[in-house]
Amino acid sequence: MPSQNLRIPGPTPLPDAVREAGRLQMINHRGPEFQELLVRASAGMRPWFGTQSDVLILTSSGSGGLESAVVSFLSPGDPVLAVSIGNFGERFAKIADIYGADVTLLEVEWGQAADPDSVRESIRAMAGEGRSPRAVLLTFNETSTGVTNPIAQLAGTIRDAAPETLILVDGVSGIGAMPFQMDAWDIDVVVSGSQKAWMIPPGLAMAAASERAWAAAATATMPRFYFDLARHRDVLPKGQTPWTPAVGLVFQLEAALALMEAEGMEAIFARHQACGAASRAGLQALGFELFADQVYASDSVTSAHVPVGVEWSSVSKELQARGLVLAGGQGKLKGKVFRIGHLGHVGVDDIVRAIEVLEEGATSAGVTVTRGVAAEAARRAGAERAAAALADAAARV
Ligand SMILES: Cc1ncc(COP(=O)(O)O)c(C=O)c1O
C-alpha cells in the first residue's frame, strides 16, 4: 500500500509498536497467557473511561458495542429518550427502536451540541405522559458533525430530572482522546471502538457499565446473545470472553495502552486539543467555513462546509493523488461537509502537512483558497493550544 496521510476519524494510523504487535503468533484464547493479557488490557482502559468498573472487550465494531448497551440493560416497551446531534445519534436511536424500545427522539440541529435545558424539558414531557425514560441515549463526540457534547452537564441534568434513569453514552470517537469521567459524572454505560483513539485496527468494541446498569440487566428482557454484556462481565475475572476473541487485536491493544501510558493522559489530551486548534485555524486560513458550533468543536474531528458549487469528490481525488485522505460528509451532510480526523496516532505536524496538501489539491480542483498562510496559521494555533493545555494541566496538579 502507498504511504498516506490518513486523516479520517477512524480507522486511524497505527504506531510502529502496534503494527509489530499485529505480527505476533496466535496463542490459546483459553490459556493462561491470554487470560493475563485480557485482564491487563481491560484494567488499562479504566482510567480513560474514568471508571473503576470493568471495561469489557467485545469482538465487534463500535456499532455492536452500541447494540450491546441497548440489549443488555433494556426491555421492549421501555421509554427511551434518544438525544441525537448527528448521524451516530440517529444510529443509537435506531438500534433502540429496532429492539422495541419506545423511543422519543430529541433531534438537535446538526452542528450544534445538545442543550441541557431541552433535555430536561423532554424528560419532563415524557414523564407527563406517564413515560418517564428508562434510559437516555447520548453521544459524547458526534463524528459526523465534529461536535463534542457537554456530557458532564447533560448527565447532571438528566440525573437531577430523572434520578433512576440509565444514561447510556456512545463514546466511540471520544474516549481516549478527550477527558471523560464515567464514575464522577454518574454515567451508566459507555461504549468505545478500537479504530479511534486507541490506535489499533477496527474490530474491538469496549463497554463499561455501572452498578445501576447491572441491576437493570438482571430484569432486562430484550433478546440478546452475542451482545449480552452480562456474559462478558461474568467471565472477565477468569480472563476470558464468552466467544472466541480477536486475539491479535488484544495484543495490539496492549501495545497501544503501553504507548498511551508512557505519553500520559494530560499530554495526550493536550495533543488532541492542539490538533483540533491547528485543524480549525488551518481550514479557516484557507477560507473554509467551519461547520460545528465552535463552542463545542471537537478535538478529535473537525468539519467544514464544502463551498457552494464544489464537488467534494473532485477535491478528494486531488488530495488522494497527493497521499492525503480526508473524510466526506455522512448522512444528510454527504457532499456538504468534509472532515479532518485527528485522533489517536496524530500530531500537529500531520495536520500542518494535511493543510498544505489541501491548499494544493483544492487549488488544482478549481477551488479558490487563500494561499501561503494556512500552514503557518495551523502550526501556530497548534503550538499555542498545546502550551495552554499543558499549563492548565500543570496548574491543576
Ligand atoms: C460516534 C460514533 N458512534 C458509533 C460509530 C460506529 O462505529 P463502527 O463504525 O465501528 O461500527 C462511530 C464510527 O465512526 C462513531 O464515530
Ligand as a Chemical Component Dictionary entry (heavy atoms), coordinates in Angstrom:
data_LIG
# 
_chem_comp.id                   LIG 
_chem_comp.type                 NON-POLYMER 
_chem_comp.pdbx_formal_charge   0 
_chem_comp.three_letter_code    LIG 
# 
loop_
_chem_comp_atom.comp_id 
_chem_comp_atom.atom_id 
_chem_comp_atom.alt_atom_id 
_chem_comp_atom.type_symbol 
_chem_comp_atom.charge 
_chem_comp_atom.model_Cartn_x 
_chem_comp_atom.model_Cartn_y 
_chem_comp_atom.model_Cartn_z 
_chem_comp_atom.pdbx_ordinal 
LIG C1 C1 C 0 -19.612 8.345 17.427 1  
LIG C2 C2 C 0 -19.630 7.023 16.718 2  
LIG N1 N1 N 0 -20.508 6.102 17.115 3  
LIG C3 C3 C 0 -20.579 4.909 16.530 4  
LIG C4 C4 C 0 -19.752 4.576 15.484 5  
LIG C5 C5 C 0 -19.899 3.264 14.831 6  
LIG O1 O1 O 0 -18.752 2.524 14.962 7  
LIG P1 P1 P 0 -18.398 1.372 13.918 8  
LIG O2 O2 O 0 -18.303 2.033 12.567 9  
LIG O3 O3 O 0 -17.090 0.888 14.438 10 
LIG O4 O4 O 0 -19.480 0.378 13.969 11 
LIG C6 C6 C 0 -18.814 5.512 15.019 12 
LIG C7 C7 C 0 -17.931 5.202 13.895 13 
LIG O5 O5 O 0 -17.401 6.070 13.243 14 
LIG C8 C8 C 0 -18.751 6.762 15.667 15 
LIG O6 O6 O 0 -17.868 7.672 15.281 16 
# 
loop_
_chem_comp_bond.comp_id 
_chem_comp_bond.atom_id_1 
_chem_comp_bond.atom_id_2 
_chem_comp_bond.value_order 
_chem_comp_bond.pdbx_ordinal 
LIG C1 C2 SING 1  
LIG C2 N1 SING 2  
LIG C2 C8 DOUB 3  
LIG N1 C3 DOUB 4  
LIG C3 C4 SING 5  
LIG C4 C5 SING 6  
LIG C4 C6 DOUB 7  
LIG C5 O1 SING 8  
LIG O1 P1 SING 9  
LIG P1 O2 DOUB 10 
LIG P1 O3 SING 11 
LIG P1 O4 SING 12 
LIG C6 C7 SING 13 
LIG C6 C8 SING 14 
LIG C7 O5 DOUB 15 
LIG C8 O6 SING 16 
# 
